[in-house]
Amino acid sequence: MAVTSFSLLAVGGSVEVPASNNGEAFNCPVEVCRCGLDPRGRVKVVCDRGDLGDPIPIRTMDPLTEVLIIAAPDDKPNSLTIGPIFQSLAKLEQLKIINSFVPAIGKHSFWGLRSLRTLDLSLNNISALVESNFRGLISLEDLRLDGNIIDSIPSAAFRHLPALKRLSLAGNRLSEFVPRLFYGLHRLEELELSDNPLLQDLEPEVFRDVRLLRALRCRRCGLTYINPLLLHLLPDIVTLDLGDNNFHYLDKNAFGDLLKLRHLHLDGNQVTVLTSGVLTGEHIFFFLFPSY
């Protein structure tokens, strides 16, 4: 979308922002937000002053809005709920609602956002996920849920996200992963699981549906063992970060199936001896050990 001019004229609680080629202006809820264009020329709304409560002022945002960011400083967190309120913003490509005490995602909250590619709901109070949370997000590529209090996720919870490439569940309270958790995520390339108290090993059956993974991170997950079958299922891994876990010993040929592996992080573990055959092939490693 080309932009020809900027007009910042306050009108009845909203503001007109950059005009398009056809002379139209974009409305903005100036009492709690500011609006403009991002470096790519997309209409952007930012509400980050803090202390924002319900309702989110969607009705006074321009339907041409493509980027919506709702955040808050640490000393002025928002207190928000979300539901199916975004349908009027059908052109949204990026939606970020962080540090806002959101307790749940809600059923069909993002229905109609067929252009949304990035959804960031980190640093909230979300405790559980269900598959209806993400219906309609057929173009979503990046989903961030880190820094919540999620303690359970059912099988196939992400099945309505066929285009997803990056998923972060770091910093939650997940103690186990159910089989086929990632069912439907056939295009997933990056998975961040760090800082979850798994209290178990990574079961291969959990990862059977994400065989195109290129980066897997699970730092501070309480892991004691890596099942070679897991890595056999993930032959495209380039980055594997298992730092700050509880490994004392690595099985022979543990990483032998990872012919594309270039970055292996094992810092913060208690590995003192590497047996012959643990590392095979002509890989390039960033292989990090703890300092004593």
N, C-alpha and C positions, 0 to 999 in steps of 0.2 A: 504494500500500500504506500503510494507516494504521498509526501506531506509538503505543502506549499507555504504554510505560515503558522505562527503561534498566536493564540488569542487567549488571554487570561482575564476574562470578564466575569465577575461574580454575578450570578443571577439566582435569587431566591434559594440560597442554600446549596446550589450546585455551581459548577464552573465550566466554561467552555474552554477546551484545550485543543491542541493542533487541528487545524482544518485540513480536510482532504481535498483532492482535486475538484470534487464537485461542490465545494464550498460548505459542506456540512461540518459542524463542530461536535465535540465529544463532551458529554456531561460527566461531572465528577462530584461525589459527596465531600465537599471541601471542609466540612466541619470535623471530619475524622480522618480524611485521606488526602493524598496529593496525586496528581495525575500528569502524564506526559507520554513521551515516547522512549522506548528503550533503544540501544544502539542499532537494532535491526529494523527500527521504524515501526514497531508494534505498539499499539495503545496499551499503556501500563498504568495500573492503579496500585498504590502502596499505602497501606494503613498500618503504621508502625509506631504510633505515639503511645500505645498501651492503654490499659484500663477500658478496653472496648468490651461492651456487653451485647447481648442479643437485642435486636436482630442485626445481623451483618447487613450493611446498607446496600444490598444487591440492587434494589429497585431504583436507586438513584445513580447506578453505574451505567455507563453507556453500553448498549448491546454489542458494540464493536470492540469491547475490551478483550485483549488477547493475553495479557499477563496480569494476574491478581496476586498480590503479596500481602498477607496479614500477619503481623509479627508484633512483638512487644519487648521493651527492655525488661531485664530481670526484676527490677523493683516495681514494675507496673504491668504485671501479666494480664492478658485478656481473660475473659471467662465466656466461652462461646459454645454453642451447640450447632451441629450441622445436620442438614437433611436435604431433601430434594428441592433446594432453593436456587440452584445455579442454572436452571434451564434457559433463562433469558440471556445468558452469556455463552451462547452456542459457539462463539469463535475462540473461546479460551484455549490457549495452548499450554499455559503454565499456571498452576494454582499452588500457592504455598500458604499454609495456615500453621504457624508454629508458636510455641510458648503461649498457648491460648486455653489451656485446661479443657480441651475438647475431650469428653468422656467416652464417646463412641462415634463410629462413622455413620451409622444409620443405613437403612434399607434404601437402595436405589438412589443414594444421595447425588451421584454424578451422572445419572441417566440423561442422555442428550448431549453430553460433552464429547462428541465424536472426534473433535480435533485436539483434545487434550493429550499432550505428550509427556508432561512432567507434573507429578503430584507429590507434594511434600507435606506430610502431616507429622513431622518429627516434634519432639519435646511437648507432647500433650499427655493426656491421661487415658488414652485408649487401652482397654484391658483385654479385649477379645476381638477376633475377626470372624466374619462369616462370608460365604461366597456371594451373597447378594450385595455386599458393600461395593463391589466393583463392576456391577453390571453396566454395560454401555460404553466402557472405556476401551474401545476397540483399537485406538491408536496410541495408547499409553506405552511409553518406552522406559520411563524412569519413575520408580515408586520408592519413597523414603518414609519409613515408619519407625526410625530409630529414636531412642530416648522416650519411649512410652512405657507402659506397665503391662504389656501383652503377655499373658501366661498360657494361652492356648490358641491353637490354630487348627481347624479341622482339615481333613484331606480335601484337596482340590479347591482350596479357598481362593486361589488366584486363577481359576479356570477361565474367567471372562476377560483375561488380559493377554490375548494372543500375540501382541507385538512387544511385550515387555522384554527389555534388554538388561535393565539394572534394578536390583531389589535390595534394600537395606532393612534388616530387622535387628540391627545392633542395639545394645543397651536396653533390652527388655527383660522379661522374667521367664523366658522359655526354658523349661527343664527337660523337655523332650520334643521330638519331631515325629509326627505320625507318618506312616507309609503313604506315598503318593501325595505328600504335602504340596509339591510343586507341579502337580498334574496340569497340563495345558501350557506350561511355560517353555515351549520347545525352542524359543529364540533367546532365552535368557543367557547373557554373557558374563554378568558380574553379580555375585551374591555375597553380601556382607552379613555375617552372623555373630560378630564379636560381642563380648560382654553379655553373654547369656549363660546362666548357670545350668548347663545341660546335664551335668552329672552322669553322662553316658558317652559312648563313642558315637561317631557319625555313621548311622546305619545306611548301607548301600541302597536299600529299597527306597529310602527317602529321596534319593537323588536320581532315580532311574529316568525321570522325565526331563532332566536338564543336561543332556549330554554335550551340548555346545558350550558349556561354561568355559570361560577363559580366565576368570579370576574368582577364587574362593578364599574368603577370609573368616577365620574363627579364632581370634585371639581371646585369651582369658575366658575360655569356655569350659575349663575343667577337664579337658581331654587327656586320656592316658594312653590311648592306642589308636592307630590308624589302620583300618581294615584295607589290605591291598585291593580287595574287590571294589571298594569305593573308587579308588583312583583308576582302576581298570575301566570303570564306567565313564570316566571324565578324561578322555584322551587329549582334549584340546586345551587343557589347563596350561596357562602361561605363568600365572602368578598364584602361588599357594602360600598363605600366611597362617601359620599355626603357632605363632609366638605366645609366650606367657601362659603355656599350658603345663601339664604334669608329665611330659614324656621323660622317661629314663633310658629308653632303649628303642631303637628303630629296627623293624624286621628287615632281613636281607631282601633286597630288590623291592623295597617298599615303594619306591618311586620309579621303578623300571618301565612302567607303561606310559609314563608322562614324557613322551619324546619331544614335546614342544615347551616343556617347562624351562623358564628362564629366571624366575625370581622365587626363591624358596626361603621363607623366614621361619626360623626355629629359635629365635632369641628368647631368653626368659624361661627356657625349659631346663631340665636337669640332665640333658644328654651329655655324657662324658666319654662314651666310646661309640665309634661307628664301626660296625662289622663290615667285612669285605662284601662288596656287592650292594650296599645301601644306595650308593649313587652310581648309576651306570650311564653309558652313552657319553656324547660330547656336548653336554649341556653347558650353558653359561649360568652360574648360580650367584645370587647374592645370599650367601649362606651364613647366617648370623647366630653366634653362640652367646650365652650369658657371660658376663665378666665376673670373676671371683676376686 
